[in-house]
């Protein structure tokens, strides 16, 4: 490297080409399928919502491709697949997308591990808000605390691998040119 | 601020702000939630999406299904032998019980014919496998592997060997959703087996005992009483075990006693369940007008009380030839009046939460 460190960009993520639509669709499909894997009763509270994480990723890095409408539609799909109340996941995902769209510029200026904290914060805030809304709509909230903790912990652990995987095609496309 | 990830035109007017759009979608999802929890208007939309998602679900679930099958076939031999022995013993006992039952049924049918009691619709049982418990922490629901293609209907009762598990609340083509009796506000009409007092048992949500509501002191509930289905709703066959009373708290200030009960069914760990199918549910609504002279006459005579006498429902699967008409109707003469002076009870076909009155 001949240039001084100060001239180097903070992250390489903001200089990548926009992702392909097909790749976004495939990533959502895979996340959706991961969400559908049946688990035993004991493991159900620890289920990780991959769709939420992928959605958060794309709302941060491709806000022109994936926004609130996609979030809402994915939520409806997940609601149907899980046989849960219509609009429950939609509400959750819209909140996640909102959080990501609101904080994305700030997030992008941070290194990956700090982004992870942001992401965990967004996930936690969303799950808390969803619970409050559902309680107001008139549902029970007698549930295991795992439901409140797992999304944030999952985000902490999985944000780095997910960003790595979802950036892979762009990085690959960028590397020969560079 | 320019970001290379954004497309040209990012600075131009891109529609309403994020906040406005978020609020819009949030309200939309709230509206969906409220609509879905109070009305059934979204049913067709949901089943349409369900149909579209079926292949994806199939792809995900096939490997797990296959691995389950493999682990079943490669079960330990010693385990299998032991299980087989246990089952054989159970079969002996059940066979004995069934012999007695069939003679009792015969006798019961004769007695009922003598007394002119209207017969219940024939019911058959369908064995179903639980595919998945709900992933939703708020709802007490399971999905079973048979749907409208196998004759499962909305409102059908779901049982396990130990008691009532719940009720089918949503039917898709090849699967159905069962709401468990522990679901909040799920109601089931019951009868106290010890003293015959009737009441309504309702669920209180996950991890909480069932509540017996509107019980007055003279109903005399005691800890350990078994609550069985009263059969008043035409959904649950009469006399199935539902719950056992675990606590009775007299309340000096209120009119009613607090009674809680735990379900007898092994609700969350049964893998196979039974769905009660009514073979000819239509005639339940009204007595068959075979010998009734005029419509006016029929209006005047009280409908025969279904539950005026205990009866044994056809618990065992029974081959019913297609197109069988319901059993010959009792002549609606003066018999019902002599039978019971109670006012005619509107026997609605399949109400989700049947309204029953505590008879004084």
Interface residues (C-beta under 8 A of the other chain):
Chain A: X14 X15 X16 X18 X29 X32 X33 X36 X37 X38 X39 X41 X44 X45 X47 X61 X62 X63 X64 X67 X68 X69 X71 X72 X75 X76 X77 X80 X81 X82 X83 X84 X85 X86 X87 X88 X90 X91 X94 X95 X97 X98 X101 X102 X105 X108 X133 X134 X137 X138 X139 X140 X141 X142 X143 X144 X147
Chain B: X1 X3 X4 X5 X6 X7 X10 X18 X19 X21 X22 X25 X26 X28 X29 X30 X31 X32 X33 X34 X35 X36 X37 X42 X46 X49 X50 X53 X56 X57 X59 X60 X61 X64 X131 X132 X133 X134 X135 X136 X137 X138 X139 X141 X143 X170 X177 X184 X205 X206 X207 X208 X268 X269
